Amino acid sequence: MRYVHSLIFLIIVFGISHVNAENDKSLNFSDALIVLPAAQNVRHFKFEGTDQLSYKLIVDYPADKIIRAISENLESKGWDAMQEDYLNPGLPSSHVKGWTSFIDATKQPERCVHQWLAQWENKRHDIAWYAFRYEYAKDKSPDMKTLYVYSVFIPAPLVKAAKEHLLQK
C-alpha cells in the first residue's frame, strides 16, 4: 500500500511540473488550495479532474508556522485533518508522525528529501492533499530554507473511484 501512496504522490507532482499550459488564473480553483504570502513561482493547474497548486517559500525547517497557517485556514473552512492516509488506511499521516526523511534515488544526483505529507477531508468527502518538502542533492550542503509546497484538491467522486479501484486489487 505504501507503493500506491508513493505512486499517487509522484503522479500528482509529475502533473504539477509538466502541465504548464494550464497555469491560467482565469480558471476556477478550489479554495482549499492556499497560497501563503511571500510564495514564489506560484503555479495553478487542472489535471485529471483535480485542482493543483505548487510554490516555494523561503522558510527555515520545520516550517511549523506555515503548516499551522494552512491547517487553521482549512479547518476554518470545514476541513478535518485526516489521521491516516486516505488511500492507505493504517498508514499514519504527518498530522500524527510529523516529518519524514528519505533518499530519492529516482533523480540524479540523488536527493535528500524531508517531507510532511497529509490530507484533510470536508463533509462532501473531497480531499485536500498537502506536501511540504525540503530537498537538496545528497552530495551538497543541506538546503533547509527552501520549502516546496504542493497541494491538490481531489473531488469526492475521484476519491471514491480511487478507493474502489484499490479495493479491486
C-alpha positions in Angstrom: 0.0 0.0 0.0 2.9 2.4 0.6 3.7 1.9 -3.0 0.3 3.2 -4.0 0.8 6.2 -1.8 4.1 7.0 -3.3 2.9 6.3 -6.8 -0.1 8.7 -6.4 2.2 11.4 -5.0 4.6 11.0 -7.9 1.7 11.3 -10.4 0.5 14.4 -8.7 3.9 16.0 -8.6 4.5 14.9 -12.2 1.2 16.6 -13.2 2.2 19.8 -11.4 5.6 20.0 -13.1 4.5 19.1 -16.6 1.2 20.7 -17.3 2.4 24.3 -17.7 -0.2 25.1 -20.3 -2.9 25.2 -17.7 -1.3 27.8 -15.4 -4.3 30.1 -16.1 -5.6 32.5 -13.4 -9.0 32.7 -15.3 -9.8 29.1 -14.3 -11.6 28.5 -11.1 -9.7 26.6 -8.4 -10.8 25.2 -5.1 -10.3 27.5 -2.1 -8.6 24.5 -0.4 -5.5 25.5 -2.4 -4.0 28.1 -0.2 -1.3 30.5 -1.4 0.6 32.0 1.5 2.2 35.5 1.5 5.7 35.5 0.1 5.1 32.5 -2.1 7.3 32.3 -5.2 6.9 30.5 -8.5 3.1 30.0 -7.9 1.5 27.6 -10.4 -2.1 26.5 -10.5 -3.2 23.6 -12.7 -6.2 21.4 -13.6 -5.0 17.8 -14.1 -7.0 14.6 -14.5 -10.0 16.2 -12.7 -8.0 17.7 -9.8 -7.0 21.2 -8.9 -3.3 21.6 -8.2 -1.0 24.2 -6.8 2.7 24.5 -6.3 5.0 27.2 -5.0 8.0 27.7 -2.9 8.7 29.7 0.3 11.9 30.7 1.9 11.4 29.5 5.5 13.5 27.5 7.9 12.8 23.9 8.6 10.5 22.7 10.1 8.1 25.4 8.9 5.7 24.9 11.8 4.1 28.3 11.3 3.4 27.5 7.6 1.8 24.1 8.3 -0.2 25.6 11.1 -1.4 28.5 8.9 -2.6 26.1 6.2 -4.2 23.8 8.7 -6.0 26.6 10.5 -7.2 28.1 7.2 -8.6 24.7 6.1 -10.2 23.9 9.4 -11.9 27.4 9.4 -13.5 26.3 6.1 -14.8 23.0 7.5 -12.0 20.6 6.6 -10.9 18.0 9.1 -7.3 16.7 9.4 -7.0 13.0 8.5 -5.0 10.9 10.9 -4.4 8.2 8.3 -3.6 8.4 4.6 -6.9 8.2 2.7 -5.5 5.7 0.2 -3.6 3.7 2.8 -5.7 3.1 5.9 -3.4 2.3 8.8 -0.6 4.5 7.5 -0.3 7.5 9.8 -0.3 10.9 8.1 2.1 13.6 9.1 -0.6 15.0 11.3 0.4 12.0 13.5 4.0 11.2 12.7 5.4 14.6 11.6 8.2 15.0 9.2 9.8 12.0 7.4 13.1 11.8 5.5 14.3 9.6 2.7 16.7 9.5 -0.2 15.1 9.9 -3.7 17.2 7.7 -5.9 14.9 8.3 -8.9 16.7 11.6 -9.6 20.4 12.2 -10.5 22.1 13.3 -8.5 20.2 11.5 -5.7 18.2 13.9 -3.5 17.8 14.1 0.3 14.1 14.8 1.0 12.4 15.9 4.2 8.7 15.7 3.8 5.5 16.5 5.7 2.5 14.9 3.9 -1.1 14.7 4.9 -4.7 15.2 3.9 -7.8 17.0 5.1 -11.4 16.0 4.3 -14.6 18.0 4.1 -18.2 17.0 4.7 -18.6 16.2 1.0 -15.7 13.8 1.2 -13.4 15.9 -1.0 -9.7 15.6 -0.1 -7.2 18.4 0.2 -3.7 16.9 0.0 -0.6 18.9 1.0 3.0 18.0 0.8 5.7 20.3 2.3 9.2 19.4 1.1 12.8 20.4 1.6 15.1 18.7 -0.8 18.7 19.0 -2.0 21.4 17.0 -3.7 22.7 14.2 -1.5 26.3 15.3 -2.1 25.7 19.0 -1.4 25.1 21.1 1.7 21.6 20.8 3.1 19.1 23.4 2.0 16.7 23.6 4.9 15.4 27.1 4.0 13.7 26.5 0.6 10.3 24.9 1.3 8.3 23.5 -1.7 4.6 23.4 -1.2 2.4 21.1 -3.3 -1.3 20.9 -2.8 -4.1 19.0 -4.6 -7.9 19.3 -4.4 -9.4 15.9 -5.2 -13.2 16.0 -5.6 -15.3 13.3 -3.8 -16.2 11.4 -7.0 -12.4 10.9 -7.8 -11.7 10.0 -4.1 -14.5 7.4 -4.3 -13.2 6.0 -7.6 -9.6 5.7 -6.3 -10.8 3.9 -3.2 -12.9 1.5 -5.2 -10.0 0.8 -7.6 -7.8 -0.1 -4.6 -10.4 -2.4 -3.2 -10.4 -4.3 -6.5 -6.7 -5.1 -6.4 
